Amino acid sequence: MMHYCAMTPDGHQVRLQATVSETVADQLDFRFSEATNLHSEAAPHMRRVLMTISDRNHYSEQWTKTENGKETVFNLNFVRRR
């Protein structure tokens, strides 16, 4: 997965790679692989995205941002509109 960051003035592109779980079929776990234009590891950037499909109408994403060694988690929940 490629994440184009708008958090920094010059932007950067973070690539995350999914791991396959043989026990959890409803999740995709993307973790930091590499980045382009990331000036330092201390700069704010996404380190992980966990996607979970709860059922055919509900889906969630958990984004983990790292900045100066501190992690912040953002939760997004989506519901299908009928």
Residue, then its C-alpha position, 0 to 999 in steps of 0.5 A: m500500500m502506498h500512503y501519500c502524506a499531506m502532514t509535511p510541507d514537502g510530503h513523503q510517500v510511505r510504502l506499507q506491506a501486508t502480512v498474511s494471517e492464517t488465523v485471522a481472515d477478516q484483517l489486513d495488517f500493513r506495516f511500514s516497509e520504506a519511504t521516499n522523501l522522509h527526511s528523518e525517522a523522527a518526522p511524522h509518518m504512518r507506520r501501520v494500517l490495520m483493516t478489519i472487515s466486520d461484516r458485509n456492512h461494516y469496515s474499519e481502519q486503524w492508522t498508527k502515526t509515529e512522530n519523534g518516537k511517539e505513536t498515535v492511533f486513529n480509528l476510522n469506522f465505515v458503514r455501508r449506506r443503503 
